[in-house]
Amino acid sequence: MNLFTVIFNKFSDFLLDNPTLFNNIRFFLAGDQKNTKKFVYDNIKKYKCNSVYDLGCGTGDFSEACPKNIKYLGTDISPKYIMYAKNKYKTKTRKFRIEDSLKNTKISKYDAVLLISMLHHFSDQEVNNILLAAKKRAKKIVIIADIIPNPPNLFKMLLAKLDRGKYVRLEKDKIKLINKHFTIVEKRIINSKMAVQFGAICKV
Ligand SMILES: C[S@@+](CC[C@H](N)C(=O)[O-])C[C@H]1O[C@@H](n2cnc3c(N)ncnc32)[C@H](O)[C@@H]1O
């Protein structure tokens, strides 16, 4: 890793640690992720999910992708993000909790587990552990959406390179990791403004 990359990564970590800045930068790059949210919403409906566990919910943005009447729990390791999510989205049915999903052993089951923009932050071994954590909690499906490095547009490709996630994998490499734990029943490429994601519905 060269000096520029080290400084750039440190600077972006510093900025993105702030929930408001994280949301604004992501909105600039990926808009309001309307298509990814629709992918999540449609599949929660399709598989008749009444409860959702959002693993690594960040600032809670994807709680809005879930139907209002179902039980939603967003968890994240970052107290700052969880405080922001609670202030903005908490309702009687939408709850948020600080949790390291890899360490917590008090596990409840949910119809659907969300893994949104998670995988590209982790090594293969860590992704295995995250998929295992999702599997332990999912009754019906796991919904995955994660950025790809090779969108059909040079500018979008450059943005994918600048993402602070160090493991932006090709679709086929994501599938290889997912297949160790789940059966993928649907997959698609999702365009969200300048970001391009791979979306998968995984059956437990
Ligand atoms: C890029 S953000 C995605 C946030 C959210 N899913 C979204 O799309 O808006 C990745 C999140 O994973 C969280 N995270 C990382 N490791 C975690 C762990 N072991 N348990 C729970 N959350 C974790 C980070 O704090 C961060 O908020």
The ligand as a Gaussian input file, in Angstrom:
#p B3LYP/6-31G(d) Opt

LIG

0 1
 C      -20.670000       0.426000       5.062000
 S      -21.495000       0.296000       6.550000
 C      -23.072000      -0.269000       5.986000
 C      -24.188000       0.254000       6.828000
 C      -25.602000      -0.165000       6.416000
 N      -25.756000      -1.576000       6.226000
 C      -26.044000       0.589000       5.194000
 O      -25.975000       0.048000       4.084000
 O      -26.455000       1.751000       5.346000
 C      -20.850000      -1.162000       7.380000
 C      -21.267000      -1.205000       8.852000
 O      -20.874000      -2.437000       9.471000
 C      -20.628000      -2.165000      10.849000
 N      -19.913000      -3.318000      11.430000
 C      -18.649000      -3.702000      11.172000
 N      -18.348000      -4.809000      11.896000
 C      -19.450000      -5.140000      12.611000
 C      -19.752000      -6.176000      13.553000
 N      -18.861000      -7.113000      13.891000
 N      -20.992000      -6.224000      14.111000
 C      -21.895000      -5.272000      13.771000
 N      -21.651000      -4.248000      12.895000
 C      -20.453000      -4.191000      12.326000
 C      -19.862000      -0.854000      10.790000
 O      -19.856000      -0.157000      12.005000
 C      -20.646000      -0.105000       9.683000
 O      -21.672000       0.686000      10.202000

